[in-house]
Amino acid sequence: MALKFQDSTIKELIESGKPVVIDFWAEWCGPCRMISPIIEELATEYDGKAYIGKYNVDEESDLSSEYGIRNIPTILFFKDGKLVDKQVGATSKSVIASKIDAII
């Protein structure tokens, strides 16, 4: 199951050194709803290898402001505490999985 990222806890996870995948989304966003099941599947498949979850831009704002998130869905990929990749807009499971594989 995908994690629910919040401003109060996300920095600690990013700095943990473990790969982190953050899906920036909102309930009203159609493309976000399209990739939501993909994020859930990947969170299960990569359980224990990476932190994968969702960040609701309507409920939280610090991280989206810090990384200049202007369009959703946007997926950020972190490795060793650093932003290493980004996916803007809806895409396929295989594209997201290949980006996760690259940071594990």
Phi and psi in degrees as GROMACS dihedral restraints (atoms count N, CA, C in turn):
[ dihedral_restraints ]
;  ai    aj    ak    al  type     phi  dphi    fc
    3     4     5     6     1   -66.8    20    10
    4     5     6     7     1   141.6    20    10
    6     7     8     9     1   -74.2    20    10
    7     8     9    10     1   156.8    20    10
    9    10    11    12     1  -105.3    20    10
   10    11    12    13     1   105.2    20    10
   12    13    14    15     1   -80.8    20    10
   13    14    15    16     1   141.2    20    10
   15    16    17    18     1  -132.3    20    10
   16    17    18    19     1   155.6    20    10
   18    19    20    21     1   -56.3    20    10
   19    20    21    22     1   -34.8    20    10
   21    22    23    24     1   -69.6    20    10
   22    23    24    25     1   -19.6    20    10
   24    25    26    27     1  -124.1    20    10
   25    26    27    28     1   -15.3    20    10
   27    28    29    30     1   -67.6    20    10
   28    29    30    31     1   -36.4    20    10
   30    31    32    33     1   -60.2    20    10
   31    32    33    34     1   -41.6    20    10
   33    34    35    36     1   -61.1    20    10
   34    35    36    37     1   -41.9    20    10
   36    37    38    39     1   -66.9    20    10
   37    38    39    40     1   -44.1    20    10
   39    40    41    42     1   -60.3    20    10
   40    41    42    43     1   -41.6    20    10
   42    43    44    45     1   -80.1    20    10
   43    44    45    46     1    -2.8    20    10
   45    46    47    48     1   -69.1    20    10
   46    47    48    49     1   -18.2    20    10
   48    49    50    51     1    94.0    20    10
   49    50    51    52     1   -19.5    20    10
   51    52    53    54     1   -76.9    20    10
   52    53    54    55     1   145.9    20    10
   54    55    56    57     1   -57.6    20    10
   55    56    57    58     1   139.6    20    10
   57    58    59    60     1  -129.4    20    10
   58    59    60    61     1   131.4    20    10
   60    61    62    63     1  -121.8    20    10
   61    62    63    64     1   120.5    20    10
   63    64    65    66     1  -118.5    20    10
   64    65    66    67     1   120.6    20    10
   66    67    68    69     1   -96.6    20    10
   67    68    69    70     1   110.1    20    10
   69    70    71    72     1   -83.8    20    10
   70    71    72    73     1   124.7    20    10
   72    73    74    75     1  -150.1    20    10
   73    74    75    76     1   173.7    20    10
   75    76    77    78     1  -149.8    20    10
   76    77    78    79     1   152.5    20    10
   78    79    80    81     1   -62.3    20    10
   79    80    81    82     1   -32.2    20    10
   81    82    83    84     1   -80.0    20    10
   82    83    84    85     1    -5.2    20    10
   84    85    86    87     1   -89.2    20    10
   85    86    87    88     1   112.0    20    10
   87    88    89    90     1   -58.4    20    10
   88    89    90    91     1   -52.2    20    10
   90    91    92    93     1   -60.2    20    10
   91    92    93    94     1   -31.3    20    10
   93    94    95    96     1   -63.9    20    10
   94    95    96    97     1   -41.9    20    10
   96    97    98    99     1   -66.9    20    10
   97    98    99   100     1   -28.6    20    10
   99   100   101   102     1   -68.0    20    10
  100   101   102   103     1   -39.1    20    10
  102   103   104   105     1   -92.1    20    10
  103   104   105   106     1    -7.9    20    10
  105   106   107   108     1   -54.3    20    10
  106   107   108   109     1   -46.6    20    10
  108   109   110   111     1   -63.5    20    10
  109   110   111   112     1   -30.9    20    10
  111   112   113   114     1   -66.2    20    10
  112   113   114   115     1   -44.6    20    10
  114   115   116   117     1   -61.8    20    10
  115   116   117   118     1   -41.3    20    10
  117   118   119   120     1   -61.4    20    10
  118   119   120   121     1   -45.6    20    10
  120   121   122   123     1   -62.1    20    10
  121   122   123   124     1   -45.8    20    10
  123   124   125   126     1   -66.0    20    10
  124   125   126   127     1   -35.9    20    10
  126   127   128   129     1   -61.1    20    10
  127   128   129   130     1   -38.7    20    10
  129   130   131   132     1   -70.9    20    10
  130   131   132   133     1   -45.1    20    10
  132   133   134   135     1   -65.4    20    10
  133   134   135   136     1   -33.6    20    10
  135   136   137   138     1  -104.5    20    10
  136   137   138   139     1    17.1    20    10
  138   139   140   141     1   -55.8    20    10
  139   140   141   142     1   129.2    20    10
  141   142   143   144     1    90.4    20    10
  142   143   144   145     1   -17.0    20    10
  144   145   146   147     1  -103.3    20    10
  145   146   147   148     1   -28.1    20    10
  147   148   149   150     1  -155.0    20    10
  148   149   150   151     1   153.0    20    10
  150   151   152   153     1   -87.2    20    10
  151   152   153   154     1   118.3    20    10
  153   154   155   156     1  -126.0    20    10
  154   155   156   157     1   127.8    20    10
  156   157   158   159     1  -166.3    20    10
  157   158   159   160     1  -172.1    20    10
  159   160   161   162     1  -119.3    20    10
  160   161   162   163     1   146.0    20    10
  162   163   164   165     1  -127.1    20    10
  163   164   165   166     1   109.2    20    10
  165   166   167   168     1   -79.8    20    10
  166   167   168   169     1   113.0    20    10
  168   169   170   171     1   -70.5    20    10
  169   170   171   172     1   -15.9    20    10
  171   172   173   174     1   -83.5    20    10
  172   173   174   175     1   -22.4    20    10
  174   175   176   177     1  -100.1    20    10
  175   176   177   178     1   -27.7    20    10
  177   178   179   180     1  -128.1    20    10
  178   179   180   181     1   155.6    20    10
  180   181   182   183     1  -143.0    20    10
  181   182   183   184     1   -20.0    20    10
  183   184   185   186     1   -59.7    20    10
  184   185   186   187     1   -50.4    20    10
  186   187   188   189     1   -67.2    20    10
  187   188   189   190     1   -41.0    20    10
  189   190   191   192     1   -65.2    20    10
  190   191   192   193     1   -34.6    20    10
  192   193   194   195     1   -69.1    20    10
  193   194   195   196     1   -43.7    20    10
  195   196   197   198     1   -60.6    20    10
  196   197   198   199     1   -38.6    20    10
  198   199   200   201     1  -100.2    20    10
  199   200   201   202     1     9.6    20    10
  201   202   203   204     1    62.6    20    10
  202   203   204   205     1    39.9    20    10
  204   205   206   207     1   -72.5    20    10
  205   206   207   208     1   114.6    20    10
  207   208   209   210     1  -112.6    20    10
  208   209   210   211     1   -23.7    20    10
  210   211   212   213     1  -125.6    20    10
  211   212   213   214     1   143.1    20    10
  213   214   215   216     1  -128.2    20    10
  214   215   216   217     1   148.2    20    10
  216   217   218   219     1   -74.1    20    10
  217   218   219   220     1   143.9    20    10
  219   220   221   222     1  -129.7    20    10
  220   221   222   223     1   134.5    20    10
  222   223   224   225     1  -116.7    20    10
  223   224   225   226     1   125.5    20    10
  225   226   227   228     1  -106.0    20    10
  226   227   228   229     1   142.3    20    10
  228   229   230   231     1  -119.7    20    10
  229   230   231   232     1   120.6    20    10
  231   232   233   234     1  -113.8    20    10
  232   233   234   235     1   141.8    20    10
  234   235   236   237     1  -138.3    20    10
  235   236   237   238     1   132.9    20    10
  237   238   239   240     1    51.7    20    10
  238   239   240   241     1    38.4    20    10
  240   241   242   243     1    79.7    20    10
  241   242   243   244     1     3.6    20    10
  243   244   245   246     1  -119.7    20    10
  244   245   246   247     1   143.0    20    10
  246   247   248   249     1   -69.4    20    10
  247   248   249   250     1   121.6    20    10
  249   250   251   252     1  -118.9    20    10
  250   251   252   253     1   -14.7    20    10
  252   253   254   255     1  -160.0    20    10
  253   254   255   256     1   162.3    20    10
  255   256   257   258     1  -150.2    20    10
  256   257   258   259     1   141.3    20    10
  258   259   260   261     1  -127.4    20    10
  259   260   261   262     1   117.6    20    10
  261   262   263   264     1  -105.9    20    10
  262   263   264   265     1   128.3    20    10
  264   265   266   267     1    92.3    20    10
  265   266   267   268     1   163.5    20    10
  267   268   269   270     1   -67.5    20    10
  268   269   270   271     1   145.5    20    10
  270   271   272   273     1  -151.7    20    10
  271   272   273   274     1  -178.9    20    10
  273   274   275   276     1   -83.7    20    10
  274   275   276   277     1   161.6    20    10
  276   277   278   279     1   -59.9    20    10
  277   278   279   280     1   -40.0    20    10
  279   280   281   282     1   -64.4    20    10
  280   281   282   283     1   -35.2    20    10
  282   283   284   285     1   -66.8    20    10
  283   284   285   286     1   -45.7    20    10
  285   286   287   288     1   -66.2    20    10
  286   287   288   289     1   -42.9    20    10
  288   289   290   291     1   -61.5    20    10
  289   290   291   292     1   -39.2    20    10
  291   292   293   294     1   -67.4    20    10
  292   293   294   295     1   -34.2    20    10
  294   295   296   297     1   -70.2    20    10
  295   296   297   298     1   -35.6    20    10
  297   298   299   300     1   -67.2    20    10
  298   299   300   301     1   -45.3    20    10
  300   301   302   303     1   -56.8    20    10
  301   302   303   304     1   -34.8    20    10
  303   304   305   306     1   -69.3    20    10
  304   305   306   307     1   -22.2    20    10
  306   307   308   309     1  -104.4    20    10
  307   308   309   310     1    -2.8    20    10
